[in-house]
């Protein structure tokens, strides 16, 4: 079909870039051949249970869907209709986290939106229902699911004004796509209104899954394990810069170097958004002449690190590292290109939280935190140093900010249960193997 031809032309144009990423040592494109052909590995036998295919594009979405899958299974068991959940992702890091959360045999690369790839994956996965995270909408996937009678639910749906304006330019195509979605579960009233304007048939505003997807228990064994590995003591004050992009690591280091002379118990932890950037950050630390340690070289049973700066060069641990932080900076928010990362994770642990002004990916969550005076926007490196310095100079102020952040997150939990109920409701109404699955609780 015409769309496949367009996709092929685009694929040919970006093929050199795909090859370059693999050969240059940069983060490679995830499973390009499997995604092009749809030739995923066989999945476990669902033993007569209806199978739900959940898709999250990146690490954050996969983590949210893992929490959603757990709630779906819980409600389905309570309804006497156990289900099987499998998950796909489009990135190498997303797939890695998914394997840890779901098991390797229930994870596969999401097909590219070629008709043959989508058909093959649907044949091999045999889903009774598909859950797409946030805004992972693809024409061929929606069309093939529609023609096979497989309901599609969009979970934690978000639609920025800029994205809505872009979709408005191709309104007829978008309306046809949206009409093939059984229900859009929006994270806010504003997002829901934009989806409705673009033709979504049924929109339910449930709130953000991100509030449920964060942990918040500083006494968790994994947090104690990381604190021990890092050699943190009860007197240490941890400044954690997480999900960072260039040049945020440099700004965090400058903040540390400014404040450390008068705060000898200050510890700096840097967790980059992409682990393949660790060598460049290591070179930055070497040039600065500060003693530092790599997370990958910390091992249980060895003498804990005594250095004051730690570079986390492993994946899948940031959610636990946030639980060690007294003061937190959430990256991807200072240069205007990325749209921010999840600031609810450190907020849930009661850290004093700050981030840059560019947080369009979390506009609703940011507005909620700022309205509660539970977070601070820092516009540059000087403002970051000022914020961290105040937290160090006035521990009571930092503790109060953290307590407000934690309370704000707790007050907005609940979207996962509502979304799970909607998934089971649509599973009951259509899709092979659905039929009797309907949660009796949390009806929207």
N, C-alpha and C positions, 0 to 999 in steps of 0.2 A: 504494500500500500504506500501511498505518498509519504506518510509520516515516517515509515521505515527508510525510504530513500533519503529524506532530509536527515534523519539520524545517521545514516551511513556516511553522508557527506561531512557532517560534523565530526564523526569518528575518525575519518581519514585526515581531517585537518589537525586534530589534536593528537594523533598517533605519535608524532615525534616527541611531543611533550610527555606522553605516557612512558615512552622508552627512556627519555632523559631522566625522569624521576627514578626509574628503576636502576639505571646505570650510574647515576651521580651520587647515590647514597642518601638522597632525600626520601621522605616518606613515600613509598610506592602507591600507585593506584591499586585498590583492593581487587584481587582476583579478576583481572580484565577479561580473560578468556571464558571463565565460568560464567561471568555476568553477561557476556556477549552471546553465549550459546544457551544459557539456562541449564547447563548440565550439572546440576547440583548433586551431591552425594545422596544416597538413599537415607530417608529419615526413619526413626523407629516406628514399629507398628503401633498405632494408637489404640489397639485392642478394643475397637468398637466405639471409642469415645470421639466426639466431634473435635476436630482440630482447628485451633485458632492460630492464624499466622499474624504475628506482630512485626512491624517494620519500623526501625529507627535509624535515621541517617547517620548519626554520630554518637559519640560516647554518652553525652548527656541524655539524649533521647532513649538510648538503650537502657540506661539506668532507670529512667522513669518507667519504661515499659516493663522492666523486671518487677518493679513494685506493683504495677498494674496487673501483670500476669499472676502474681501471688494472690492478689485480691480477687481476681476472676476465679481462680481455682478454689479459693476459700468459699466464695458465694455459690459456685457451682456444686461443690461438695454438699453444702447446706441444703441445696435444692434437690439433691439426689441425682445429679447429672454431672459426673466428673468430666473434665475436658482435658485436652492435650494442647499445650502451648509451644509453638516454635517461633524462632525470631530470625530476622535477617537484618543486615546493616550494609551500608555502602562504603564504609571506611575500614582501614586495617585496624585502627584502634577500637572502633565500634565493634568489630567482629571479635577482637581479643577480649573485650569486656563481656560481650554476650556469651562467649564460651565459658567464662568464669561464673556467670550468673545463671545460665541455663543448662550448661553441659555441652560439650563439643558436638554431640550427635544430634542436637536440636537447633543448631545454628547453621546458616548458609548465607552466602553473599546474595544480596538483592539483585535480581536481573536488571540489566539495562532495559530501557523501555522499548525494545524491539519486539514485535508481535510474537516471533518464534521463541524468543527467550522467555517471555512472560507465559506463553502457552505451556512450555516445557516445565517451568517451575510450578505452575498450577497443577499440571498433571502429576508431578512427582511429590508435591506436598499435600495435595488433595485437601485444601482448607474448606471448612464450613463457613468461615467468616474471616475477613482481613481487617486488621487494625493498623492504621497508618498514623505515625507520630507527627503532630504539629502541622506540617505543610508538605508532606511527601506525596503530592498528587501527580500522577503520570497518566496521560491519555490512554495508552494501550492497556496499562494495568487495569484502569477503571473500566474500559470497554470490555475486556476479556472477562473480568469478574462479573460485570453486568449481564453479559450474554449467558454465563453459566449459572446465574441466579445466586451468586455468592455475595452476601451483604458486605459493604465496606463502611467502617466506622473511622472517622478522623478524631483522634484523641488529643486533648490539650491543644486544640486548634488555635493558631495565631495568624493574624493577618495585619501587617503594618499598613499605614496609610499609603506609603510609597508602593508596596506590593499591590495593594488594591487598585491604585491608579494604573499600574502597569497592566494588570489583568483586565482593567476596564477597556483597554485598547483592543482587546480580542474578546470582547464580551460574549459573542455567540458561542465561541469555542469553550470558553470558561463555564458558561451556563450549562452546556451539555455535559461537561465534566462533573460539575457540582450536582447535577440532577441524578448522577449515577452513584452518589454517596447516600447511604441509608440515613445517617445522622452525623452531623458535625457537633462535637462536644467542645465548645469554645471555652477558653480560659478566662474571658472577660466579656462584659456586655458590648464593649466597643468592637472586639474581635468578632463576636457573634453577629453584630449588625453589618459588618463588612462582608462576611460570608453570605448573609441573607440577601444583601444588595446584589451580590454576584450570582445569585441563583440557587444557593443551597436550599434543598427542600425542607429539611428539618434541622433546626439549630437549637441546641440546649446549652445554656451557660451554666457550667458546673464549677468554675474556679480553676485555678492552676494546679496541675498535678505536681508541680515542683515543690509546693509546700509539703506534700506527703512524701516526696521522693528524697527528702533530706533526713539525716539521722538525728543528731542533736544530743547523743548520750556520751558525755565525756568519760564515763566510766567503762566504756566498751573495752573488752580485752584487746582488740586490735589497736586502739589508741594507746593503751598502756604499753603494748609491745613496741610501737613506734617511738614512744617517749623514751623507753629503755634503750632501744637501739641508738637513738640520737644522743643519749646521755643527758637528757633534760632533767633538771632537778626542780623541786617545788618552788625554789626561789627564782628560777629562770623566767624571763619574760620573752615570749616567742612572737616575733613579728614575721608573719607568713605572707608572702606574695605568691598567689596561686593563679593558674591558668594564664600565665604571663606571655606576652608577645614582645618583640623588639619595639621600642627601647625600654620597656618597663622593668626588665631585670637591672639595667643600668641605674634607673631611678631608685629602685628599691635598695640597691647596693649603696648609692650615694646617701640615702636616708640612714642606713645602718652606720655608715662611716661617720656621719655627722653626729649621731646620737650615742654611739657606743662609748666614747671616752667618758661621758658623765653617767652612763648607765652600764656598768660592767656585767650585769646579769642579762643583758640583751642578747637574744639569739635570732639569727636571720635564717629563714627557710625559703628557698626559691623552688617553685614547682612550675616549670614551663608548660604551656598548653600542648606543645608538640615535643615529645621526648627527643626527637632527632636533632633538636636545637641544643641539646646538652653540651656538645663539644664547643660550640661558639660561646656559650655562657661560661664554661670552664675556662676558656681563654680570657674572657673578661675578668674573671676572678683572679686568675694568675697575674694579669697586667696590673690589677689593683693592689696586689701584694698582700691580700688578706688570707690567713689560714682558712682552708675550707675542706669539706669532705663530700664524697659522693655517696648517695643513698645506696647504690648497688654494691658498695664495698663494706657496708655495715652488715654484720652477720650475728645471729643469736649465739650467745656463748662466748663472744669475744669482748674485749674491753670496750665499753661504750666510747663514742667519739667525744673528745674534749674540745674540738674546734667550735667556734661560735657561728660559723656559716655552713649551711648544709644545702647542697644541690640535689634535688630529687630527680634522678635520671631513670626512673622506673614508671610504669603505667599502672593505672587502676587503683592508686592509693590516695589520691588527693582528698576524697571524701573523709578518710580517716585522719590525714594530716591536718585538715581544718580543725579537728577536735583538739589539737595541741596549741592552737593559736590564742594569744591574748589580744593581739591587734592584727587585723587582716586587711590586705589589699587584694581586690579581685580584678584580674587583668583583662586584656582584650578590650579595654575601655578608654584608653587615652589617645589613640591615634586616629580614631574616627573611621577606621576601615572594617572592624570586626563586629561591632555591635554589642560587645560585652559578654561575660560569662556568668555562671550561676552564683549570684551573691547570697542566695538563701541558704547555701550549705554552711558558710561560717556564721551567718546570722542564727541558724538553728542551734549552734553550739554556744551561743552567747558571747561571741567575740565582738569587739568594737570594730565595725565594718566600714570600709571606704572603698570607693571605686571612681573611675573617671567619668566624664560627662557623656560618653558615647555608649549608651546601653539600650539601643533600640530593640535588641532581641528580648529584653526583659523589662519593657516599658511599664507594664502593669505592676510587676513585682517591685520595681524601683519606686514607682509612685506610692505604693502602699507603705514601703519602708520609710520613705522620706516624710510622708504624712504623719507617721508615728514617731518621728525624730529618732529613728532606729538605725540610720546609716548616714554617711556623709559623702558628698561628691567632692573630689579633689581634682582641680583642673590641670595641675602640672606637678613637677617634682618638688618644688618648694612647698606646695600645699600638702603633698604627701608627707614630707618631713614634719611639717607643722602638726598634722593630725597625729602621726605616730608619736611625736614628741609630747603632745598634750596627754596622750594615753599613758605614757611612761611617767610624766611628771605628776599626773593626777590619777592614780589608780582607781579612786572611787568614781571619777567621771567615766573612765573606760568601763568599769563594771556596770554602771548604770546604763550606759549605751548598749552594752552587751545584753543586759537583762531585758531591755525594751525590744531589742532585735529578736531575742528568743521568744518573748511573749507574742510578738507580732506574727511570727511564723506559726506558732501553736494555734493562734486564733483563726488562721485561714486554712487549716487542714480539713480534709473531707472530700475533695474532688475525686480521689481515686475510687472510693466506694461508689459514688454516683456513676462514674464512668464505667466501672465494672458491671453495675446493674444494667446500664444501657447496652453494653456489649452482649450480655446474656439475653436481654430482651430481644435484640435483633437476631441473635443466634436461634432463638425459639421461633422466630418468624420466617426464617428462610435458610438456605444452605443445606447441603447434604449432611445428614447426621445431626442437624439442629433439633427441630421438632419439640422436644420436651424440656429444653434447657431454659429456665427462667428463674432469676433470683427473686425470692419473696421479699427482699429487704432493700432499703435505700432507693425506693422508686423516686425518680425525679418529679 
